[in-house]
């Protein structure tokens, strides 16, 4: 500051020292404001964590699998019922577990999509936990000197190909005695690749020939990572994994995006009901698709089973019923069931078809919300029923 500047400030009543200290005071104020902002952010994060807000993000991009669970992340789900969990250090919707199998333990690894992942009920109420409890109770009554441990490798919207790849890169390390793959109704809908901006649909494909040889193809995965949506997801990966505030912002962005697509939502607290059959393929189209591309599913299951056997694990297929979100009628695909049974017989693999068994047990093809949530997933009641059926089948295997 020049002498001329100081003289001018004197004319308006400021001393030279006050003039010289003003920049320092400004920097101090900015620093003080920054400290207050950081404290506010920490306070909001702590409050959000306590009340379980902003915890809905639970998957992150994965260049090999397409996407995977966020290891170590606590997840709070409120869309269908309520569930709060912490994803373990191996990116599993499971309690912490050691890779080394303890002595005297029969280990079961279950693979599949959100029907296995089971975010809609408490962890202790899902069919995997109940299966473990039921088998151990029965083994204890029978005086058996070993216990059963059931591990959850399910990930939302995973295809059979992704489950097989997840077994190869993770599941096989746990040395399971039995691998169960859940092929719920309409599993074939996830066979082919698709270009998408939605992370839940980003998946590699295992193309196959008629000799059951499969070829890994990650074209759609690479396209996603190169897209604006993929780059944005990678840029905010740390925030998605660690910030509840960011989780709230993400939900708000999602809701705003839906509003832009349908401004009429502003006039109502709930979206208007859409016709149940809107945009869905006809039964004939679904049947033709299933028959045309079943050779790919057959090859994927064949290689999955062969890999398990080479690792010393038994392999079994679980088929579960399904209803589509916001519908109350069971989805039917008899062609798929028949082809699955034929492939399994050829591969000498056991199939527990709970879709057929559930229809006989319930005596209906509709549900009033007792067994399936509004989003189409199992309620606690349905998880208990699945656990009972699966426990009886697994116990038969153990008794042989």
Secondary structure as UniProt FT lines:
FT   HELIX           3..11
FT   TURN            12..13
FT   HELIX           16..51
FT   STRAND          59..62
FT   TURN            63..65
FT   STRAND          66..69
FT   TURN            71..72
FT   STRAND          74..77
FT   STRAND          83..86
FT   TURN            89..90
FT   TURN            103..104
FT   STRAND          105..111
FT   HELIX           114..117
FT   HELIX           123..125
FT   HELIX           127..141
FT   TURN            142..143
FT   STRAND          147..152
FT   TURN            156..157
FT   HELIX           160..169
FT   HELIX           171..174
FT   STRAND          178..182
FT   TURN            185..186
FT   HELIX           187..190
FT   HELIX           199..201
FT   STRAND          205..208
FT   TURN            210..211
FT   STRAND          214..217
FT   HELIX           219..226
FT   HELIX           228..235
FT   HELIX           237..242
FT   HELIX           244..261
FT   HELIX           263..267
FT   TURN            276..279
FT   HELIX           283..310
FT   TURN            311..312
FT   STRAND          314..319
FT   TURN            325..326
FT   STRAND          329..330
FT   HELIX           334..347
FT   STRAND          350..353
FT   HELIX           354..362
FT   TURN            374..375
FT   HELIX           380..399
//
